[in-house]
């Protein structure tokens, strides 16, 4: 909806405060948040593809997100224990692993039974399916560049201090890439801890915000994040891979060959479609079960970020994510003008000042726009408000302006490469 304008008569029917709007969204009340839950399909990507279902899931996701926020606001977020979601996912993982092993064993049995016979064909298919559904360990993104301690001693030193402050083991690999993001995970069969920092995001942050970012990401190594467990990952990915495996490459006409062949092909398509729908439905249900715990883990990671960098820095860091579209636009503009991280940071600081009077509304709008049953992160606006709701924490790790500048100097060549990439893109 474009061109939304408000008049003096536009007031909240619940509390009679004036309505507000941002970015041409339908108005809502900033005081009691009346109408904030409104579903605006033109502002969102379809999730399941059916308008009525998407509207219903949005309403449910909004209520669940607000309920979780209300339950956690104002108090420390403890590491989740044996929640219902974790138990369900672990049970599903054991069943799926057992099914994959059974598929492999039965396939080998069919191949070996009175070898060679026509049973080789279904046996081989079962073995290939088991191979496709085998548990996989995350790999380091090929676009991420690992750093050594000699290349970035300041960054490694700060990471070590932050890890000690949040009680997390230090990462075994620190990498950088050109995304406006940061992430931490365990890669490979040895579960090597990896921290990856996107230089566009790192470049625009103030020193204490960098500490808060590191505290948040390293916190994922100790916050019980349900997405990072080796077994729970199996539950969250296997059925999705099976549904993708059953997806037809493209719709083809029947190949002919008589009525019997046509009926056989039709039945095969129906069976595959039903199996794919069941696998996809199971995948969606497991995602719905797991994402509440995943969002709780994000709130806990924010709390650890506040412990390291301070509550103020953690709040302004999450507000950067609230205005991510504006921030990335500033970075792209400065990159095209030939400016590096100092220029990015100056432009983003100006944008922060300009957005400050609108920040409350932008935080609220992020809830309407980004809430989802399938989102692994709470809306950035709720994350900001969660940090503000808790007792303010002073930083336990200080990063001076001089040390922050030295960190940038060590990465100067890589910043320039990212700048050229952004300018070309």
N, C-alpha and C positions, 0 to 999 in steps of 0.2 A: 504494500500500500504506500503510495507516494504522496507527498504534499500534505501530510497531517498538520493541521493547525489547531491551536487551542485558543479559546476565548475565556473571558472572565466567568462565563456561565459554566465552564467545564470544571465541575468539582466532583469529588468522590461521593457516591451515594451512600457509602458506609460511614465515613468520618468527616465528610464535607471539606476536606483539604483540596487545594487545587491539584488537578491531574498534571502529569508530566509526560513527555515523550522524548525519545532520542532516535536519531537516524530513521525518521519517518515510520517508527513502529506505532502500533495502536497504543493509545494513552493508557496509563495506569496511575495508581496513587503511590507516591513514594513513601508515604507515612505508614499505611496499613497494607500496602501492596495489593490492593484490590485490582483485579484484571491483569495482574502480572503473569498469571498462568495461561493467558490466552495463547492459543495455537495459531501461528501465522505460517501457513505452508509456503508462502512465497519467500520467506526469510530462512527456510531450512531445506536441506536436502531430504528427499524421501528416504525413510529408513527401511520399511518393509514393502513399500510400493502401493499399498492400498490406503487411500485417503482416510477412510473411517478408522482403520486400524492404527495408522500413524497418529491420528488425533487422540485416540484412546491411550496409546502407549506414551505419548507426550504428557497427557494429563497424569497418568500413573507415575511416570518418571519425576515429574515436578513434585508430586506429593511425597514420594519416597525421599527425594533429595532434601526437601524442606523438613521432613520428619527426622532424617538423619542429622541435619544441621542443628535442629532444635535440641536433639538428644545430646549432642557433643559440645555445643557452644558453651563457652564460659568455664570449661574444665579441661584438664589434661586428657589427651587421647592415649589410652594405654594400648600396648601391643595386643592384637586380637589373639584369643586362645583358640580352643576347639569350638568354633562357631558351627552352626548348622550348615552354612555354606561350605566350609572347609571339609566337614565330614561327608557331605553329599558329593563334592568334587573328588575326594579321595576314593570313595566307593565307586564312583563312575570310572575313575582312572583304572582301578583294579579290574573292573569288569571289561573295560575296553582293551586293556593289555592282555587279559586272559582270552578275549575273543580274537585278538590279533595272533596270539600264539597258537590258538586252536585252528585258526585258518591256515597258518603255516604248516602245522603238524598234519592236518588233514590233506593239504595239498601235496605234501611230500609222500604221504601214504598212498594217495591216488596215483602218483607218478610211479612209485615203486611196486604197486600191486600188479603182479603178473606182467611185469615190464617186458616188452612194450605193448601197450593196448591203447585204445582210444581214450582211456581215462587220463592219459598224459595231458590232454587238452584242458579239461577242467582243473586238474591238479596244478598245471602251470599257471592258470589264471588265479587260483587261490594263493599260490606262492607270490605272484606278482602283487596281488592286493595286499597281502601281509607286508611285503617289502615297502609298498607305497605308504602304508599306515604305521610303519615302524616309528617309535619315539625318536624325535630329533632334538638335538641340543642347539640352542641359538649359536650363531656364528657372528663373528665381528663383521660389521657392515663393510663391504669392500670399498666404500667411499670414505670411510673413517681412516684417518692417518694416525697410527700409534706414535707416541712421543717417547723419548728416552729422558732420563733424569738429567743427562748432560745437555740436552737441547732446551729444556725448560726447568731449570732448578728451582726457580721461584714458584712456579705453579705446583711442582711436586711438593715443595716445602709447605705451601699453604694447604694443599690437600691432606698432607700428613697431620697438620695441626687440627684441621676440621674433623678428620676421622677420629682423632683422639677425643675431641670435644663431644662428639655425638655417640661415642662408644661403638664405632663401626670399624671393621677391619679395613685397612687401606686397600684401594684397588690395585690389582696386579698389572693392569694395563690402563693408561690414560691416553685417550685419543681425541682428535678434533675433527670436525667436519664443517660444511658450509650451510648447515641448517639453522633455523631460528628455533633451537631446541636444545635439550640436554637430556641424557638418559644414562641409566646404570643397569647392568644386568650381569648374569653369569654365563659365560660362553664355553662351549666345548664339553667334552666328556669329563674333563678335569674341573669344570665349573670355575673357570678363571674369572675373577671379578673385573669387570670392565666399566670404566667411567668415560663417557664421550661428551664433549662440550662443543656446541655449535658456536663458531666464532662470531656470527652476527649477533647472537644473544649475549655472549660474554662481552663483546665489545661495547655494548650500550649500557652496561650495568655499572653502577657506582661501586666503590670498593667493598662496602659492607653488604651490598646486594650480591656481589660475587660470592662472598662467604656464605650468605643464606642459600644461594643456589647450590653450592657444594654441599652444605649441610643437608639440604633436601635430598639431593641425589644419593649421597652416601648413606642417608637414612634408609634408603630402600634395601640396604644390605642387612638391616636389623629390625625393620618394621613389620615383619611377617607378611609381606605382600603376597597375596594368594596367587598372583600371576607368575611369580618367579620360582615357585617350588617345582622340582623336577616331576613330581607326580601330578600336581594340579595342572601343570601345563599340558599334560597328556589329555586330561579331561576337557580342557578348554580348546584344544586344537584338533583332536582326532576325528570327531564327527564332521567338523567343517571340511577337513581334507577328504573324507569319504564322500561328502556331498559334491565336492568339486570333482572328485574322481568319476562320479556317476553323471556328471553334466555332459550332455552331448556336445560335440565340437560344433556342429551346425545342423540345422534341420534339413534333411534330405528327403526327396520323394521315395516312395517304395521302389525297390529295385526291380520289381516284376518277378517273373518266373512262375506265375500261376497263383491261384487262389490260396493254396496251402502256404506258399512262401509269404504272401501278403498278410495272411492272418497271423503267421508266426512272427513276422516283423512287428506287427501291431501289438501283439501280446508282449513281446520283448520290450517295446518302448513303454508300454503301460507299467510293466513290472519295474523297469529301471526308474521311471518317473515316481512311482510310489516309494521305492527304496530311497531315492534321493530326497523326496519330501520328508520321509521319516528321519533320515540322517540330519537334514537341515533343521528340522523342528527340534530334534534333540540338542543340536549344537546351540541353537538360540536359547533354549531353556537353560542349558548349563551356563551360558554367558549371563543370563538374567540372574542366576543364583550367585555367580561369582563377583559380579561387578559392584555390588554393595560393599563387600569386604575390600575390594580394590580401592574404592573411593575412600573408605575409612583409612586405608594405608596411606593414601595421599595426604589426608589431614594430619596423620601422625608424622609423615615426612616433613610437612610444613612446620610442625611443632619443633622438630629437630633442627630445621633450618633456622627457626627463630632462636633456638638455644645457641646456635653457633654465631649467627650474624646479628642477632637482635630482632625484636619484634617489629620495630620500625622498618628495618631493611627488608624483612620478610614480607611485610605488608606492601611496600612499594614494589617489590619484585613481582608479587602476584598481580598488582595493578598494571604492570607492564603487559602481562598476559591478557588482562581485561581489554586493553587498547592495542592488542597485537597487530591489527590491521593498519592502524595509524603508524605504529612503530616500524613495521616492516616497510611501509611506504617511505618513511623518512630515511631508512637505511638505503633503500634502492636509489632514492634521489641523490643522496650524498655519494654513494658509490659511483654513480654516473658522472658526478662532478669531480671525480678523482680523489675524493677524500676518504681517509681510513677511519679507524675506530674513534679517534679524537673528534673528527667531524660528525660521525654517527652519534656519539654521545651528546655533543652540543645540540644537535638538531632534536634529538629525543628529549633532552632536558627542556627545550623550549616547548615541545609538544606537551610535556607533562604539565608545565605551568598553565598552558592554554586549556587543558582538559580538567584541571583541578576543580573548577566550579561544577563540572558535569559528572564528576567521578561517581557520586552516589547513584545517579541514574544509570550510568554505564555499567556499574556493578550489578544493578538489578536487572538490566536488560540482558546481561550475559547469562542470567539464569534462564530467562525465557528462550534465548536463542540456542543455548548449548546443553541444556539438560537433556539426558537421554538414558533409556534403560541399558543401552549398550556402551555407554561412555565409561572408560576406565578412570577418568578424572572428574571430580566435581566441577561445576562451572567456576571459572576464575573469580567471579564476583563473590561466591560463597566462600571460597578459600580466603579471600581478603578479609571478609567479615569474620570468619572463624578466628583468624590470627588476632584481629582487633578485640574480639570478645574475651580473649583469655588474659590472664595477668601478664602485664608487659614484662618481657625479659631483656636484660642487658646483654650485649654481646660477650661471648666467652673467647672469641677469636677476633683480633683486630687486624685489619689490613690497611696499612697506611696508603696515602696517595702515592708516595714515592715507590713503595713496594708494588702497588698496582700498576704503576707506569713501567716498572722494570719487567713485570710479567708481560705487558704488551710488547715491550721492546724485544723480549726473547722470541715472541711469536710474530714479529714484524713481517718476515718473508711470507708466512702463511696467511696473515691478514691481507697482504697485497694480492696474493693469489685468489683469495676469496672475493676481494673487492673487484678484481677483473672479471671473475665469474658472475658476480651479481650485476655488474655493469653490462656484460654481454647478454645476460638473461632478461 
